[in-house]
């Protein structure tokens, strides 16, 4: 897991940044996939 900021463009908005997120970056068939763990 990495702790970093993630520019969340998948929501359709340009200005959404998830800060200090624990996320796992995986590669599925050559396409990067970011899995953000649930909070709580």
Secondary structure, 3 states (H helix, E strand, C coil): CEEEEEECHHHCCCCCEEEEEEEEEEEECCEEEEEECCCC
